[in-house]
Amino acid sequence: MFKSRTKEDLSMSNTCPKCGYANLPNARFCAICGTQLVASPIPYQGPQQPQNIPPAQWYGSPQGYWNSAESARKTNIDRTKTGLLLVIAGILLGPVPYAMYVGLILGIIGVIFVIIGRNPFGNSHSNYTVFSVVIYCVGIGITLVVGFLFGLSFVTATLSGGGQTAIDQALVSAFNDLIIGALVGGAVIGIAYVIFTYALQDSMGRVLLYIAFATQLAVSVTVAYIVSPQVAGAVTQSFSSGTFDPSPLSALQAQLQFLRLLGLIPAAIFAFAYYRAYSRIAKGEVPAAATPLASFTPSSGSG
């Protein structure tokens, strides 16, 4: 009437307390005598580790990586790429009159992105970016101080009430100091441009940075060489009528703005070097691949 029970069935059976028959585990009444049975509790087996699957994959992350850490790493890399493109735009717009203000805003935003996303690229790049910002601020500070001193000297000379010759000499001296200060400030800013992406560059990229810096210095010296001899004549013409006429100085300023376009040459070289750094990031050449975390195997006890 009843088929024979296997050994496995007996080990999982629900034995009748009255007649001793080994019922199925989920049986509520004995199949022989009908006695009500008490359900056997399912034995607790504990959590089971998936076979041949690294622990990191239990949480849906790529093999060997923690999902949150890799996501943050990719986000910072994307920030650096975006920042470099904005800085490139800012560098190219820098020498262009009026557009330079837009370039300045883009450059500042780009630098912020690069600084925020610098961690995946290592300590060397992280330090270079911070030092670059500090050096750039020093260069801007030098330029602003020189400009303020020039304005102060200009006002003092025109209001001094001295002879025409003394006023002319004071203004020429102030203009020459302004030119020298601008050269120094520009050189410091150029150093900041060089080291900003230095750790991201390959050997050719670093050579381009050096060439761009040397070209920037050459252009600045050339502009100073052209403008400086004309300062004295413009100052003399401005006061030749006995009253101050700003038109000769305005013409000199317009010429200086035009000569600033020569700065597009080093700007283009800097931009190309920065684009090479961007390209290396886009191709995965930098930063180095993230190191997979070691697989964690729970141990039965501490050693």
Sequence and secondary structure as in RCSB ss.txt:
>XXXX:A:sequence
MFKSRTKEDLSMSNTCPKCGYANLPNARFCAICGTQLVASPIPYQGPQQPQNIPPAQWYGSPQGYWNSAESARKT
NIDRTKTGLLLVIAGILLGPVPYAMYVGLILGIIGVIFVIIGRNPFGNSHSNYTVFSVVIYCVGIGITLVVGFLF
GLSFVTATLSGGGQTAIDQALVSAFNDLIIGALVGGAVIGIAYVIFTYALQDSMGRVLLYIAFATQLAVSVTVAY
IVSPQVAGAVTQSFSSGTFDPSPLSALQAQLQFLRLLGLIPAAIFAFAYYRAYSRIAKGEVPAAATPLASFTPSS
GSG
>XXXX:A:secstr
      HHHHHT EE TTT  EE TT SB TTT  B              TT  GGGGGT  TTS HHHHHHHHH
HHHHHHHHHHHHHHHHHHTTSTTHHHHHHHHHHHHHHHHHHT GGGHHHHHHHHHHHHHHHHHHHHHHHHHHHHH
HHHHHHHHHS   HHHHHHHHHHHHHHHHHHHHHHHHHHHHHHHHHSGGG  HHHHHHHHHHHHHHHHHHHHHHH
HHHHHHHHHHHHHTTTSS   HHHHHHHHHHHHHGGGGHHHHHHHHHHHHHHHHHHHTT SS            S
S  
